[in-house]
Amino acid sequence: MANTIKGEVGILSLWDATITTPAYLPIACATSHTLDTSTSIIESNTKCDPGVTIKQAGVFSYTISLDGQYLDTTSAGAPDLDTLGSHDYLLALQQTGAVVEFELDTGLADTTYYGDAIISDLSLTQGSGDEISTFSLTLNGSGAIVTTDPNP
């Protein structure tokens, strides 16, 4: 029987080469994330096989979406998240069009995903009353997902 994996052990991080010791740093206070992969389908019909549709795999693509809490990284004593991972830092990256390197730790000792992506969507939600401010992020994959760290 296979063991289940608790979702809380999966962590999405981005590579930060600007710090003294470059490392993957988790996106601040994520509450959930989703890896969505797809392969397009190419269909063809020929006179050789009338009435039969032939299908083959097309282009592989993926997105990663994340929900998290919007944090104050500017006040005294705030966690040092403006280096990477806060909404404000992600917004700055998005505006430059930078390709980011990600690490998606699945919680399995032998399975971690790595890849490159562009921040295609970033939204900030601030309700009223007793609601915590949140943000949503979408990373649009560029290239393949690999299981070997490109930054060993």
C-alpha positions in Angstrom: 0.0 0.0 0.0 1.3 3.4 -0.9 1.8 6.1 1.7 0.0 9.4 1.4 1.9 12.7 1.3 0.8 15.6 3.4 0.4 18.8 1.4 2.2 20.9 4.0 5.5 19.3 3.1 5.4 20.5 -0.5 7.3 23.9 -0.7 7.6 26.1 -3.8 10.8 28.2 -3.8 12.6 30.5 -6.2 16.3 30.7 -6.8 18.0 33.9 -5.5 21.5 34.4 -6.9 21.7 37.9 -5.4 22.3 36.8 -1.8 25.7 36.0 -0.3 25.1 32.3 -0.5 22.8 31.7 -3.4 19.9 29.4 -2.5 16.3 28.5 -3.2 14.1 30.6 -0.9 10.4 29.7 -0.2 7.7 32.0 -1.4 6.5 33.9 1.7 3.6 32.3 3.7 2.2 30.2 0.9 -1.1 28.6 1.8 -1.3 26.3 -1.2 0.2 25.7 -4.7 -0.8 23.6 -7.7 1.3 22.2 -10.5 -0.8 21.9 -13.7 0.8 20.1 -16.7 -0.8 19.5 -20.1 0.1 18.1 -23.5 -1.7 19.4 -26.6 -3.3 16.8 -28.9 -2.7 16.9 -32.6 -5.5 15.3 -34.5 -5.6 14.3 -38.2 -8.0 12.6 -40.6 -6.9 11.1 -43.8 -8.5 9.5 -46.8 -6.4 6.4 -46.0 -8.5 5.8 -42.9 -11.9 7.5 -43.6 -13.9 8.2 -40.4 -10.9 7.6 -38.1 -9.2 10.3 -36.2 -5.5 9.8 -35.5 -4.1 11.5 -32.4 -0.5 12.3 -31.4 1.1 14.2 -28.6 1.9 17.9 -29.2 3.5 20.5 -27.0 4.0 20.0 -23.3 3.3 23.0 -21.1 2.8 23.8 -17.4 1.8 26.4 -14.9 2.2 26.6 -11.2 -0.3 28.6 -9.2 0.2 29.7 -5.6 -1.9 31.4 -3.0 -0.3 33.1 0.0 -0.7 35.7 2.7 0.3 39.3 1.9 2.9 40.3 4.5 4.3 43.6 5.8 8.0 43.2 5.0 8.8 46.9 5.7 8.2 47.4 9.4 10.8 47.0 12.1 11.2 43.4 13.2 9.4 42.1 10.1 10.8 38.9 8.6 13.5 39.5 6.0 11.2 38.4 3.1 11.7 41.4 0.8 14.8 39.6 -0.4 12.6 37.0 -2.0 9.1 35.7 -1.7 7.0 38.6 -0.7 4.2 39.9 -3.0 6.2 43.2 -3.4 9.3 41.4 -4.5 7.3 39.1 -6.9 5.7 42.2 -8.4 9.1 43.8 -9.0 10.2 40.6 -10.8 7.0 40.4 -12.8 7.5 44.0 -14.1 11.0 43.2 -15.4 9.7 40.1 -17.3 12.4 38.1 -15.6 12.6 34.3 -16.0 12.7 32.8 -12.5 14.1 29.4 -11.5 11.9 27.4 -9.3 12.2 24.4 -7.0 9.1 22.4 -6.1 9.8 20.1 -3.2 7.2 17.3 -3.3 7.8 16.0 0.1 9.4 12.8 -1.3 13.1 12.3 -0.6 13.9 11.4 -4.2 11.5 13.8 -6.1 12.0 17.5 -6.4 11.0 19.4 -9.6 13.0 22.2 -11.1 12.4 24.6 -14.0 12.2 28.0 -15.4 9.1 30.2 -15.5 7.7 33.7 -16.0 5.4 35.4 -13.5 2.4 35.7 -15.8 -0.3 36.6 -13.2 0.0 38.2 -9.7 -3.1 39.4 -7.8 -3.5 41.0 -4.4 -6.9 40.6 -2.6 -7.7 42.8 0.3 -11.2 42.3 1.7 -13.0 44.1 4.5 -13.5 43.2 8.1 -11.6 40.3 9.6 -10.1 39.0 6.4 -6.4 38.6 6.0 -4.9 40.1 2.8 -3.8 37.4 0.3 -2.1 37.2 -3.0 -2.2 34.7 -5.9 0.7 34.0 -8.3 0.9 32.1 -11.6 4.2 30.9 -12.9 4.0 30.0 -16.6 6.6 27.4 -17.3 9.4 27.8 -19.9 11.1 24.6 -21.1 11.0 21.2 -19.3 10.5 20.2 -15.7 13.6 18.4 -14.5 14.4 16.4 -11.4 18.1 17.4 -11.3 19.0 20.7 -9.6 20.6 23.1 -12.2 22.1 25.0 -9.3 24.0 22.3 -7.2 
